[in-house]
Amino acid sequence: MSALIEVRDLKKYFKTPKGNLHAVDGVSFGIERGKTLGVVGESGCGKSTLGRVTIHLLEATSGRIFFEGKDISQIGGAEVKRYRQDMQMIFQDPYSSLDPRMSVSNIIAEPLRIYRKCRDEAELGAQVGRLMDRVGLARRLADAYPHELDGGRRQRIGVARALSLNPKFIVCDEPVSALDVSIQAQILNLMQDLQAELDLTFLFITHNMAVVKHISDEILVMYMGKMVESAPSGSVFAERFHPYTKALLAAVPVPVLGGKKERRLLKGEISSPVNPKPGCRFAKRCEFATELCSAEEPPFAEAKPGHRVACHHVKSINALA
Amino acid sequence: MSDTVSMKKRGQFKETWRRFTKNKGAVIGLGFIALLAVCALIPSVIAPYGFDDQLLSRRFQSPSGAHLFGTDEYGRDIFSRVVYGCRISLTLGLVSVTISCALGIVLGCVAGYYGKVADNVIMRVIDVMLSIPNILLAVSIVAALGTSFFNLMLAIGIGAVPGYARVVRAAILSVKEQEYIEAARSNGASDLRIIVSHIVPNCMAPIIVQATMSIASAVLSAAGMSFIGLGIMPPTPEWGSMLSSGRAYIRDYWYVVTFPGLAIMLTVFSINLLGDGLRDALDPRLKS
């Protein structure tokens, strides 16, 4: 089966007074219809930028994006508007992603108004009502304003707005990280139900390993704009090959009384993403780094079938044949 | 439960009105403005004398039952002139503020939203305008276009544009970084739609404050213009020119300047109250 959305060697550089900031640097992935790709990495590694570039909220510096087999990396203007119907986004902060001066019903109705999906106000009202039911928002909240609602309900509004145009692909930019834990589970379950029901494809950006394990089919680990490891979800949680992924997963606390596990503290400083030096970007913090690492960029190659890693020493570190 | 969800059109107005009426000061302000509006619409019914009925034998009479606010140096009834002056002063304040508001919002939006070259060009022109004293700018505009009531309002309005443009631009710079603007863009909203339905409503508070404050200065600038002969020509009653002509008699006949001055003060005061009330009533976050 071919991928619904595919990205090849995507790059996004921001111009800064000091030079080019390499936010996303050569990322490639493909997501099949109905599947979820989880993108994880620490703050500032380019996850959010990747999501925004993928759906044309930011212009890519280079690279190609294919949606349903069509190259959409060079489109502009009216075509972008047409593709926006198929590609939506759920935002991180439900407090700032909803216009405080619009009522709930108007927020959800806005995309429908922009694309003139409804003939009259009555049809619009009916459609908004159905969307509210679908995401589990009581209809009596239609006239409320976002500030009157709690974080979970606000995020449901964001989900309803993203669903209103019947998109095929949704970029979820840390949709639960601003919510408290009990609400996180509700929203995640809602999103999974909707995915199954509507055959949605997600690009799910998060830094929360538990969340990504729960929702993803595939996982892509990013570090400073580069892909460092990608594999099916179960595979990453069973065995990880890149030193950074190992450190990332080792940082997840274990909820067991008296439970102890090996700690891997990362030492060293994060090097600057502005005009990065050649070589592996993780080299400065990596306990296994050699001269080769700071001289030459590691290839993103298969370490096992379906499991790709960008590390020169993947074999020696992990005792692979 | 009905099948549809209300899309809130009339309900919103009712809700705003309810919040507005909760604010006592704002209601008082609105009441006074309404009173002025009545004076402006039907001055001949309210005023006991004509605005230019002169009778030199009754010059400088103190306020009494016959002349509520007294009479001026030509024996004209000051109360009647204040009532007739409503029309001129109110129109002048509102129209000039509307002109500067509209221009300032458009310029501020373009500068703040598009940034870069547009921002630099617009803001440098605004800086140039700010370096010219307001009264001088107004004088040159009226001198170029000719003396008329509309040109006076235009001149005063243009002089106030830089203030609006700066306030609007600053407000937009903070609002446009909000995530809901990006959300609107990802929903396919055009720039115009984003500006009109998301950015401007969220910038209303400083705009309303600026507008209510500048009505006062518009009335006073008009007085200044009348004083140098480029504004309202006598005998047309205008509060500012009544003030400046009464200035000469202030030591002997206090009422000649006091009542037009009070009229300006109360108008400005009630417009400020009204503006504050409006700002709060239009903000759904302050609902309670």
Interface residues (C-beta under 8 A of the other chain):
Chain A: I55 L57 K81 R84 Q85 Q88 M89 F91 Q92 D93 S96 S97 L98 D99 P100 R101 S103 S105 N106 A109 E110 P111 I114 Y115 E121 A122 L124 G125 A126 V128 G129 M132 R139 A142 D143 Y145 H147 E148 G158 R161 L165
Chain B: M1 D3 T4 V5 S6 M7 K8 G11 Q12 Q178 E179 Y180 E182 A183 A184 R185 S186 N187 G188 A189 R193 H198 P201 N202 D283 P284 R285 K287
